[in-house]
Amino acid sequence: MKIRLVGEDGEELAVAAASVSNRIEAVAIVLEQLERGAGDLLRYYFGRGQRLVVVHVDGLRFPGTLRTRWADSRRIWTIELAAATSAAA
């Protein structure tokens, strides 16, 4: 699926192909391939120390917490999700 990721302030951070990871602890979205925004994500996470984001997909907004880790020589970005809301709300 294709998602748009925005920061708390509404600034677009990234557009990416993503998948859902359904774990016992939480549901998360994994950013598989960034179409744009790699630098913006790095600045938001490390430069500004921000973690709260909103995922926009198929007319819904999912608030979540941005996470990252290094694995297999590449950066992995995930968003741990909270409850969904309508984009019109």
N, C-alpha and C positions, 0 to 999 in steps of 0.2 A: 504494500500500500504506500501511497505517497502522502507525506505529512508536511505541515508547516509548523515550525517551532518558534514561539515568541517568548520574550522575557516578561517579567512582571510589569514593566513599563509599556508593554505593547510593541516594542521594537522587534522586528523580525530577526531571528538569529540564524535560522537554517531552513532549507527545503531538502527533504531527503526521502529516499525509499527506506521503508522500515518494516519490521515484523514485530509480532507480539510474543512475549515470553511469559507464559503462565506458570508461575512458581507458587508453591504453597504459601510463602510469606507475603507475596505481592504480585500484582500484574505489572509488567514493565514493557515499554516499547524499546526495541533495539534499533538504532540508526544503522542500517546496512550500507547505504551508499549516499554520501552527501552530494547533492546537486550544486549547492552553494552554501557558504556560511561556516566553513571550517575555522577560519580565522576569527569570526565573530563568536563562535562557541568557546574557543580558547580564551579570548579576551573577557567574555562574560563570566566564565568559570574561574579562571586563574587570575586575571587582571582585576576584575571587579569583585570577585569572591561571591558571586551570585549563584544560587542553586534553583530557585523557584521559577518554573516555566509553565507555559500552556501549549498543549499540542492541539492543533486544528486539523481535523480529518473528517471528511464526509459530513460537513455541517454540524459537527459536535466539537466541543472544547473539553479537553481533559487536563485539569491542573495536575502538576506533578513535580517531582524533584529530579533535577539533572544529576547524573552520576557519570563518572568516566574511570577507565582503567586502561592499562597497557597490557596487551596480550598478543602473542605471535607477531611481534615487530610492528604492531599498529595500535592506534588508539581506538578503543571501543566506547561509544557513547550510549547510555541508556537513560530512560526516564521512568522512574517509579510513579505509578499513577494513583490519583485519588478518584473520586466519583466524577462522572461525565455531566456536562451541562449543555444545553442547546446553544448554538452559536448566536442565535437571535436574542438570547437573554442578556 
